């Protein structure tokens, strides 16, 4: 049951990002803004973290962009979120 909840939450988050930052529009904006996360966040009305997370998903075949990875670390050095868009080898 906890796995199902986690999967639903992940899919809902991905869906929300896709609604707020549609792939084609976001990919075009990424290139126009030269991957400036803050400028993209302002344009799409999203947080820095949401925007950075969306950058990791821009690997649609034939429409790939620069591969990004995302790592959120707390002040103690604990990684609380890891995402990769192109097979980045996390330890």
CNS distance restraints for C-alpha pairs under 8 A (distance, minus, plus):
assign (resid   1 and name CA) (resid   5 and name CA) 6.32 0.50 0.50
assign (resid   2 and name CA) (resid   6 and name CA) 6.15 0.50 0.50
assign (resid   3 and name CA) (resid   7 and name CA) 6.11 0.50 0.50
assign (resid   4 and name CA) (resid   8 and name CA) 6.08 0.50 0.50
assign (resid   5 and name CA) (resid   9 and name CA) 6.10 0.50 0.50
assign (resid   6 and name CA) (resid  10 and name CA) 6.15 0.50 0.50
assign (resid   7 and name CA) (resid  11 and name CA) 6.14 0.50 0.50
assign (resid   8 and name CA) (resid  12 and name CA) 5.99 0.50 0.50
assign (resid   9 and name CA) (resid  13 and name CA) 6.10 0.50 0.50
assign (resid  10 and name CA) (resid  14 and name CA) 6.18 0.50 0.50
assign (resid  11 and name CA) (resid  15 and name CA) 6.01 0.50 0.50
assign (resid  12 and name CA) (resid  16 and name CA) 6.07 0.50 0.50
assign (resid  13 and name CA) (resid  17 and name CA) 6.23 0.50 0.50
assign (resid  14 and name CA) (resid  18 and name CA) 6.19 0.50 0.50
assign (resid  15 and name CA) (resid  19 and name CA) 6.24 0.50 0.50
assign (resid  16 and name CA) (resid  20 and name CA) 6.17 0.50 0.50
assign (resid  17 and name CA) (resid  21 and name CA) 5.60 0.50 0.50
assign (resid  17 and name CA) (resid  22 and name CA) 7.55 0.50 0.50
assign (resid  17 and name CA) (resid  50 and name CA) 7.41 0.50 0.50
assign (resid  17 and name CA) (resid  54 and name CA) 6.78 0.50 0.50
assign (resid  18 and name CA) (resid  22 and name CA) 4.83 0.50 0.50
assign (resid  18 and name CA) (resid  23 and name CA) 6.60 0.50 0.50
assign (resid  20 and name CA) (resid  44 and name CA) 6.79 0.50 0.50
assign (resid  20 and name CA) (resid  46 and name CA) 7.79 0.50 0.50
assign (resid  21 and name CA) (resid  25 and name CA) 7.03 0.50 0.50
assign (resid  21 and name CA) (resid  26 and name CA) 5.50 0.50 0.50
assign (resid  21 and name CA) (resid  44 and name CA) 6.52 0.50 0.50
assign (resid  21 and name CA) (resid  54 and name CA) 7.72 0.50 0.50
assign (resid  22 and name CA) (resid  26 and name CA) 5.72 0.50 0.50
assign (resid  23 and name CA) (resid  27 and name CA) 5.86 0.50 0.50
assign (resid  23 and name CA) (resid  58 and name CA) 7.36 0.50 0.50
assign (resid  24 and name CA) (resid  28 and name CA) 6.18 0.50 0.50
assign (resid  25 and name CA) (resid  29 and name CA) 6.16 0.50 0.50
assign (resid  26 and name CA) (resid  30 and name CA) 5.98 0.50 0.50
assign (resid  27 and name CA) (resid  31 and name CA) 6.51 0.50 0.50
assign (resid  27 and name CA) (resid  58 and name CA) 7.13 0.50 0.50
assign (resid  27 and name CA) (resid  65 and name CA) 7.41 0.50 0.50
assign (resid  28 and name CA) (resid  32 and name CA) 6.21 0.50 0.50
assign (resid  29 and name CA) (resid  33 and name CA) 5.84 0.50 0.50
assign (resid  29 and name CA) (resid  40 and name CA) 7.10 0.50 0.50
assign (resid  30 and name CA) (resid  34 and name CA) 5.79 0.50 0.50
assign (resid  30 and name CA) (resid  35 and name CA) 4.96 0.50 0.50
assign (resid  30 and name CA) (resid  36 and name CA) 7.33 0.50 0.50
assign (resid  30 and name CA) (resid  40 and name CA) 6.99 0.50 0.50
assign (resid  31 and name CA) (resid  35 and name CA) 6.32 0.50 0.50
assign (resid  33 and name CA) (resid  39 and name CA) 6.90 0.50 0.50
assign (resid  33 and name CA) (resid  40 and name CA) 7.04 0.50 0.50
assign (resid  35 and name CA) (resid  40 and name CA) 7.65 0.50 0.50
assign (resid  36 and name CA) (resid  40 and name CA) 6.20 0.50 0.50
assign (resid  37 and name CA) (resid  41 and name CA) 6.04 0.50 0.50
assign (resid  37 and name CA) (resid  48 and name CA) 6.49 0.50 0.50
assign (resid  37 and name CA) (resid  51 and name CA) 6.42 0.50 0.50
assign (resid  37 and name CA) (resid  52 and name CA) 6.46 0.50 0.50
assign (resid  38 and name CA) (resid  42 and name CA) 6.28 0.50 0.50
assign (resid  38 and name CA) (resid  48 and name CA) 6.20 0.50 0.50
assign (resid  39 and name CA) (resid  43 and name CA) 6.20 0.50 0.50
assign (resid  40 and name CA) (resid  44 and name CA) 6.15 0.50 0.50
assign (resid  40 and name CA) (resid  51 and name CA) 6.94 0.50 0.50
assign (resid  41 and name CA) (resid  45 and name CA) 5.60 0.50 0.50
assign (resid  41 and name CA) (resid  46 and name CA) 4.83 0.50 0.50
assign (resid  41 and name CA) (resid  47 and name CA) 5.71 0.50 0.50
assign (resid  41 and name CA) (resid  48 and name CA) 5.80 0.50 0.50
assign (resid  41 and name CA) (resid  50 and name CA) 7.94 0.50 0.50
assign (resid  41 and name CA) (resid  51 and name CA) 5.73 0.50 0.50
assign (resid  42 and name CA) (resid  46 and name CA) 6.69 0.50 0.50
assign (resid  46 and name CA) (resid  50 and name CA) 6.09 0.50 0.50
assign (resid  46 and name CA) (resid  51 and name CA) 6.33 0.50 0.50
assign (resid  47 and name CA) (resid  51 and name CA) 6.16 0.50 0.50
assign (resid  48 and name CA) (resid  52 and name CA) 6.07 0.50 0.50
assign (resid  49 and name CA) (resid  53 and name CA) 5.97 0.50 0.50
assign (resid  50 and name CA) (resid  54 and name CA) 6.22 0.50 0.50
assign (resid  51 and name CA) (resid  55 and name CA) 6.39 0.50 0.50
assign (resid  52 and name CA) (resid  56 and name CA) 6.96 0.50 0.50
assign (resid  52 and name CA) (resid  70 and name CA) 6.98 0.50 0.50
assign (resid  53 and name CA) (resid  57 and name CA) 7.34 0.50 0.50
assign (resid  53 and name CA) (resid  70 and name CA) 6.50 0.50 0.50
assign (resid  53 and name CA) (resid  83 and name CA) 7.44 0.50 0.50
assign (resid  54 and name CA) (resid  58 and name CA) 7.22 0.50 0.50
assign (resid  55 and name CA) (resid  67 and name CA) 7.86 0.50 0.50
assign (resid  55 and name CA) (resid  68 and name CA) 6.21 0.50 0.50
assign (resid  55 and name CA) (resid  85 and name CA) 7.95 0.50 0.50
assign (resid  56 and name CA) (resid  67 and name CA) 6.57 0.50 0.50
assign (resid  56 and name CA) (resid  68 and name CA) 4.85 0.50 0.50
assign (resid  56 and name CA) (resid  69 and name CA) 5.67 0.50 0.50
assign (resid  56 and name CA) (resid  70 and name CA) 6.97 0.50 0.50
assign (resid  56 and name CA) (resid  83 and name CA) 6.87 0.50 0.50
assign (resid  56 and name CA) (resid  84 and name CA) 5.82 0.50 0.50
assign (resid  56 and name CA) (resid  85 and name CA) 4.44 0.50 0.50
assign (resid  56 and name CA) (resid  86 and name CA) 7.94 0.50 0.50
assign (resid  57 and name CA) (resid  85 and name CA) 5.64 0.50 0.50
assign (resid  58 and name CA) (resid  63 and name CA) 7.61 0.50 0.50
assign (resid  58 and name CA) (resid  64 and name CA) 5.74 0.50 0.50
assign (resid  58 and name CA) (resid  65 and name CA) 5.67 0.50 0.50
assign (resid  58 and name CA) (resid  66 and name CA) 7.69 0.50 0.50
assign (resid  58 and name CA) (resid  67 and name CA) 7.25 0.50 0.50
assign (resid  58 and name CA) (resid  85 and name CA) 7.15 0.50 0.50
assign (resid  59 and name CA) (resid  63 and name CA) 6.64 0.50 0.50
assign (resid  59 and name CA) (resid  64 and name CA) 4.28 0.50 0.50
assign (resid  59 and name CA) (resid  65 and name CA) 6.23 0.50 0.50
assign (resid  59 and name CA) (resid  67 and name CA) 7.17 0.50 0.50
assign (resid  59 and name CA) (resid  85 and name CA) 6.65 0.50 0.50
assign (resid  59 and name CA) (resid  86 and name CA) 7.56 0.50 0.50
assign (resid  60 and name CA) (resid  64 and name CA) 5.38 0.50 0.50
assign (resid  67 and name CA) (resid  84 and name CA) 7.97 0.50 0.50
assign (resid  67 and name CA) (resid  85 and name CA) 5.56 0.50 0.50
assign (resid  67 and name CA) (resid  86 and name CA) 5.52 0.50 0.50
assign (resid  68 and name CA) (resid  84 and name CA) 6.33 0.50 0.50
assign (resid  68 and name CA) (resid  85 and name CA) 5.54 0.50 0.50
assign (resid  68 and name CA) (resid  86 and name CA) 7.03 0.50 0.50
assign (resid  69 and name CA) (resid  82 and name CA) 7.62 0.50 0.50
assign (resid  69 and name CA) (resid  83 and name CA) 5.59 0.50 0.50
assign (resid  69 and name CA) (resid  84 and name CA) 4.11 0.50 0.50
assign (resid  69 and name CA) (resid  85 and name CA) 5.78 0.50 0.50
assign (resid  69 and name CA) (resid  86 and name CA) 7.52 0.50 0.50
assign (resid  69 and name CA) (resid  88 and name CA) 6.76 0.50 0.50
assign (resid  70 and name CA) (resid  81 and name CA) 7.56 0.50 0.50
assign (resid  70 and name CA) (resid  82 and name CA) 5.67 0.50 0.50
assign (resid  70 and name CA) (resid  83 and name CA) 4.97 0.50 0.50
assign (resid  70 and name CA) (resid  84 and name CA) 6.16 0.50 0.50
assign (resid  71 and name CA) (resid  79 and name CA) 6.77 0.50 0.50
assign (resid  71 and name CA) (resid  80 and name CA) 7.69 0.50 0.50
assign (resid  71 and name CA) (resid  81 and name CA) 5.67 0.50 0.50
assign (resid  71 and name CA) (resid  82 and name CA) 4.68 0.50 0.50
assign (resid  71 and name CA) (resid  83 and name CA) 6.54 0.50 0.50
assign (resid  72 and name CA) (resid  79 and name CA) 5.69 0.50 0.50
assign (resid  72 and name CA) (resid  80 and name CA) 5.64 0.50 0.50
assign (resid  72 and name CA) (resid  81 and name CA) 5.04 0.50 0.50
assign (resid  72 and name CA) (resid  82 and name CA) 6.63 0.50 0.50
assign (resid  73 and name CA) (resid  77 and name CA) 5.57 0.50 0.50
assign (resid  73 and name CA) (resid  78 and name CA) 5.37 0.50 0.50
assign (resid  73 and name CA) (resid  79 and name CA) 4.35 0.50 0.50
assign (resid  73 and name CA) (resid  80 and name CA) 5.87 0.50 0.50
assign (resid  73 and name CA) (resid  81 and name CA) 7.38 0.50 0.50
assign (resid  74 and name CA) (resid  78 and name CA) 5.45 0.50 0.50
assign (resid  74 and name CA) (resid  79 and name CA) 6.57 0.50 0.50
assign (resid  74 and name CA) (resid  80 and name CA) 7.12 0.50 0.50
assign (resid  84 and name CA) (resid  88 and name CA) 5.75 0.50 0.50
